[in-house]
Structure formats: structure tokens, C-alpha cells
Amino acid sequence: MCHSTAITDQTTIDRFYQALLDRNAEYAGTFFVGVKTTSVFCISTCRARKPKKQNVVFYTHFKDALAAGFRPCKICRPTENASESPLQVTQAIELVRNNPKEKISDTVLTAHQIRPEMIRRWFKKNYGMTFHTFQRMYRINYALEELKDGRKLLDTAYETGYESLSGFGYTFKKLTGKTPGMKNENQVILIHRFTTPLGPMFVCATDEGVCLLEFVERRMLETEFSDLQHRLKASIIAGENHHIRQAKQEIAEYFAGTRTRFEVTLHTPGTAFQQQVWQALQDIDYGSTASYQQQAERIGNPKAVRAVASANGHNRIAIIIPCHRVIGKNGKLVGYAGGLERKRWLLEHEQTHLPGDKSEIKKIAGPTGKKKPITSV
């Protein structure tokens, strides 16, 4: 294992190790500890028997632990729980969801023993917006659904907490880019954040289907958001619909090893060539891989290798449209927006959970072409 990204400051190591012994929740997500004797990595709150100090290595990010060859602990599920919403954030979000017609003020939060300043910091860091902007988006999405169901504009405005039709109309247009009266044109893109064993993801969906699924720190994510809004002539606002809920459920089943094919409806705006390439990606079987050359041949254009690679790079729906199954002609792992270590993890995960006979376990090439054995997740 390579420990080039490990924490080396002894004072920090001592502090983190003590936090590990104490199962200190305040350090959850602050560090990730790799255990040399088991090849797994954990967070501070892990309930497993504590390793000796000489057998641990500390990292500041779970991707560093993955890159060093460690796999997520099944007990503490570090990549999920370290990025999971804190309890008070979860409670605040539930207040918004359960009261879509009301404004959840700082006074209301405090009355529920929720610290407003902590909520503000978390939303700014994880959503790039304030909590009040987040709940305004939920209220507007609720209003949009009411209008689509035939509710009167004035009734909808007052029932979602607005004291005037003009105030409702201003906020509605600011968030969606359209006026409330444009019922047939009021398409919006809903965005929701959730966690997975490989870290938090954003899922976006329109009424037609899921249009984006990406890890939150994916490079060029802002560009993807802008492109989607431009292509669909719609704004992105926080919210959920049945496509998002289905996607979350199916992704959870995929990571649990119980789902090999996805059924959620997709909405994938793009060129005719991109659509062809993305469909070919979905034809690569679970647990299998293909090269860019093979993909080009699959769509009947064997000379379009570069164009196929470019179209793969513009895929906005990770895992479900499985661009992680495309590898280099020589078997090396190449280009993946979520990071090569995630790509290796996904391929090994699928190999481990292949239905039927598992006696023939493949090996996945690392970034340098060096073979790495499949390990259980």
C-alpha cells in the first residue's frame, strides 16, 4: 500500500488515535483511519475492536484511504456516515418537508432545540446556499405541483405562506425563471443530496426522469448544472419527486449488491451521437468492461474512438449509465470523473456481487497497469 498522502504529524496522530479510542463523534469525518491488519478504513465512531497504534494510518479524506488500498469498513460505513447529515440538519430538513406551506424561522429551529448557526454553516458548505433559500425552493416546488394539479394561483400563493400575489410571483420567477401563470412551461430541475458508500452524491430530475447523478465534488459539476439548465430551459431548485426517490432506492440496492440493472426513467438531453453512446454504455453487462474501441465498434463507427471517449466524458448520470465500465484498450483504468479509485471500487464491487458462479474472479488494473486483486466490499 502507498501511504504518501497519510498524516505524518505525530501530535495530530496522537490526538486522532485518542479520538478513535474514545469513539468521539466530534471527529466523525475529520479523519479516516486505515487499519493495516484488516485493510479497511474507519471513522472515529466505529464500534469495531480498536487496533494498536502501530497498525493504523490516518488520512484527511476517504479518497486518500481508497487510493492507499483500504476499503470501507462494513461496521461504521465511513464514506456514508462521515458525510451524512448531522441529526440537527436532518431534523431541520424534516421540518421543511413536513411543513411545506410554512417558513421555518430561526425561532422555530431554536424551539425544536436546533442551532440556527450550525444549520446555516452546513447548508452553505454542502449545498452552496442558505437554509432559508433551501426552504424557499421547497415551498416553490410545492406550489408548482399545486398549480399543475389545477389549484388557483391566488390560493396557492397564500397557502404557501406569501402575503401577496406579487411577492409569490417575484420569488417564483426568481427561482424558476418563469411566472406562475405559465403553467405549461413551468418545468424545473429538482436537486437532492444523499449519501452512498463512496461519498455524497447529487441527483437531479425533471418530471420526465433523472437527468443527473454525480458525486458532489465531481470536477466540472457547475458546468454540468449550467448546461442542463440551458438545454432544458429550466432552473435548478431543491426538492424531490418520484424519479429521485426511485433513483435513491435503486442506488442503495446497487451498493448493497442486490441490483444489477436499473429501472428508473432517465431524461438525458444531448446530441444524437451522445444518445447513441450513452445507450451503448447501458448495454455493457454488470460486472463486465469494454474499451473505447469496442464501444465505437458497438455503435457501428469503429473510427470514432475519440468521439466516443468525449461522449462518455459528457455523461451526467454516473453508475446508472455505467461509464465506469469502460477501460483502456490495454486494460488500464482511464478517465473517470468520480476518480480512478472510485472506478476501481465500482468494478471490484460488481465482480464481487456477480450473480451465479464467482470462481473466476478477475483482476482490475490500477492507474499504472499493475494488477490489484478483487477484495470484498
N, C-alpha and C positions, 0 to 999 in steps of 0.2 A: 504494500500500500504506500501511496505517496502522501506525505504529511506536510508538503511545502506550504499549505495555507493554514496550518494549525497555529493556535495561540501559543506563544513561547514565553510570554512574561510570567515569571514564577508567582508573583503576587496575585495576578489575575487568576492563574491556575488554582492557587490555594483557595481563593475566595469562591470560585466556581465549584470546586470539589466539595467545599463545606456546604454550599447551597444544594448540591446533589445529595449529600448525606442527609440534609435536613428536609429534603423534598420541598424546597422553598418555592412557592408558587410565584413569588415576585420575579423570579429569574426565568420563568417559562418563556421560551423564545429568545431570551437574551443570549444563550449559548446552546450548542448542540454537542453532546459528548459521545465520541466514538469509543467503543469497548473492544480492545484488541482481541480478547479471548473468545468473543462471540461474533465479531464482525457486524454488530448492529450499532446504531446510534440512537440516543435518547434525549429527552429534555429533563429539566431539573425535577419535575414532579413524578418521574417514573417510579412505579411500585416494585419493580424488579429488585432482586438482591443486589446490593451495591458492590461494584467491582473495586479492586485495590487501586490505589492512586497510580501506581506504576503501569497499570493496564489501560489507562484512559488517555484520550486526546481530545482537546476542546477546540471547537470551531465557532465562528460567529454567525455562520449561515448554513442551513441544511444542505445547500448545493455543494459546499466545500466538503461536507461529510460524505455525500454521494460520490463526489469526484475522487475521494480518497479510497473508495471501495466499500464503504459501510452501507448497510441497508437499514431502512426504518424499523424500529422496534415495534413488534406487534402489540406490546402491552401499553405503552404510552402514546403510540402513533404520533411521533414528533412533528411530522410535517402537517398533520391535521390540527392537533391541539395547540401547537405554538402559534398558529395563525388564526385559530378560532376566535370568534368574537368573545370578548370578556362578558361575564354574566350581566353586568350593568348595561352593556351595549345591547345584548340580546333582549333584555327587558325593555329598553327604550324602543327598539325596533318593533317589539310586540305591541307596545302601546300605540305606535303609529298604525300598525296593521289592524289592530282591533278597534281603533277609533279613527277611521279614515276621514270623517267629517269634522274632526276637531283639531285644533292647534295644540300641540304638546309643548307647553312653555317650560322655562327653567323652573318655575314654581311647581308645575305638575311633576317634573322629574324629581325635584327635591322631596315632594310629598311621597314619592314612591322609593325614597332612600337611594336615588340615583344622582351621582355628582355631575352636574351640567358641564363643568370644565373638562372632566375626563371624557365625556361624550363628544365634546367639541374637538378635542385633540385627536381622538380615534377616527372620527369621520373625516377630518382634514387629511390625516395620514393615509387612510385606507380607501377613501372614496374621492379625495380631492375636492370635497365640498363641505359646507357646514351641515350640521344636523337639521337645521331649520330649512335649508334648501332641499335636503333629502326628503323631509316630510311634506314639503310643498309639492314635490314631484309625485309622491304617492297620492296626495289629495287630488292633483290634476289628473292622474291616471284613473282614479276612481270616478272623477267627474266625466272623463272621456267615455268610460264604459257606460255610465248612466245616460249620456247623450246618445250613444249608439243604440241603447235599448229603448229610445223614444221619449226619455224624460224631457220636460220643458227646460229651456235654458235658464229661466229665472229661478225655478225650483232647485235646479242643480247647483246654481251659484250659492244660494242661501244655505242649502243643506251641506255644502262642503266648507262652511264657515266664513264665507265672504259677505261683507255687509252691503256691498253694492255690485251691480252687474258690471260696471266699468272696471272695478278692482279685479273681479274674477276674469274678465276679458283680457286685461293687461297681463296678468300672471300667466294665463293660458297661452297667450300668443308669445310671451317671452320664453316659455319653456318648450312649446311645440312648434313655434314658427307660424302658426295659423290661428285664425279666430275661431271661437267656439261654434259659430254658426256654420262653418264649413264641414258639416258632418261627414260627408262622403270622402273628404280629403284628409281627415284627421288621423293619418297613420303616424304612430310614434314607434320608436325603438326602445323597448324596456331593457334595463340592465340590472343584473343581480350578482352579488358576490357570494361565493360559497367556497368551502374548503375541500381538499382532496388529500390523499396520501402523498402527493408530490407538491403540495402547496396550494394556496388560494387561487381561484380562477374567476374570471368574469364570464357570464353567459348573457347574451343579448337575444331578443326575439321580437318579431313583429306579430301581427295577427296571423300571418301566413306560416311562420315557423321560426326555428332557431337560425340566427344569421351570424352569430359569433360565439366562439368558445375559446378562450385563451387564458394562459397563466398571467397573473396580474402584472408581473414585471417583464413581460414579453417586449422585446425591442420593437419599435415602430407601432406600438399599440395605439398611440394617439393618431397616427396616420390612418390606421385601420378604422378608427372611430369616424374620422373626418370623411374618409372615402365612403363608408356606409351611409352616413347622413346625406352626402351629396348624391349617391346613386339612388337612394330610396326617397330623397326629398322629405326627410323626416328628422326629428330631433331625438336625442337620446335622453331618457329620463329614468329615474329609479323606479322599479316596480317589478311585478311578476305576472305571468299569465300561465295557462295550462301547458304551453310548449316548454317554458322554463322549468316548471315543476317536473314535467316528464323527463327533460334532459338531466336534471339533477338526480332523479331516481335511477335512470339508466347508467349514468356515470358512476354512481355509487355501486351498482351491481357489477359494472365492468371492473372496478377496483377490487371488489370482493371476489372476483374470479368466477362469477356466476352468469355473466353475459358476454357473448362473443359477437353478437350483431346488434345494431341499433335500429330502433323503430321510430324514433322521434322525427317529426316532419322538419325539413330544412328549408331555409329561404336563402339562396346563395346567388345574389346578383353578381354578374361577371360577363366576360365575353363568351362567345360560343365555344372558343378553343379552351378557355379556362373551365367551362362547364364540362367539356369532354374529358379533360384531365382529372378533374375532381371526381367525376363518376368512375373513371378508371381506378382511382385510388380506393374507392369503396369496394371495388371488385377484388382487391388483394385480400386473401383469406386471413382471418385471425391466426396469429402465430407464424405467418409467412412473411417473406420480404421480396422485394423486386428492385431492380436497378432502374435508373432513369432511362437507360437504353431499352429495357424490357417494357417500360411504361410507354415509351414512344412507339414501340412496335405494337403494343396492345391497342393503341388508338389508330393504327394504320399509317403512321407517319414516322418511320424509323430514323429519319434525318433531323427530327425536331427535338433532339435531346436537350439542348439549351432552353428551348421554349417550354418544354415540359418541366424542367427544373424551375424556371421562372414562375410558371403557373402554380407549381407546388408551393413555392415561397409566398404566393398570394392567397393561399388557403387560409380562411379566417376561422375554420372550425376544427380545432385540434381534436385528436383522438377519434371522434365520430367519423370525420373524413381523415383516414389514418395516414397522413404524410410521414409519420414516424416509421412506417414500414418500408419506406424507400431508402435504399442504401447505395453506396458507390459500386461501380462495376467490379472493383477488386474486393468487395465485401466490407470495406471500411464504413464506419458511421460518418455521414457527412451531413452538413447543414440542417439544423433543426432549430426553429425559433425559440422553443422552450428550453434549449440547451442539450448538448450531446449526452450528458449524464441522465437526463430525463428520458431521452430517446432510448438509451441502453436499458434503463429500468423498465420502460414500457414493453420493449421487445422480450426481455427476460421474463417479465410478468406473464406475457401471453404464452411463452414457451412452457412456463411452469404450470399454467392452467389449461393447456390444450386438452380438449375432450379426448377420451379414449386412451390409447397406448402412449405412455410417456417414456418408454425405454430408450427412445432415440432423442436425447436432449442435445440440441445444437449449442454452439458457442458463438457469442457475439463479438465482433471485432471492436476493439476500443479505438479512440481517435488516432492512434499511431499504427493501427492494424494488428496490435498484439491481442491474442485471443484471451477472453475472460470467461471463466466458467459461469454457467447459469446458477443463480442462487435463489433460494426460496424467498418469497416476499412475506 
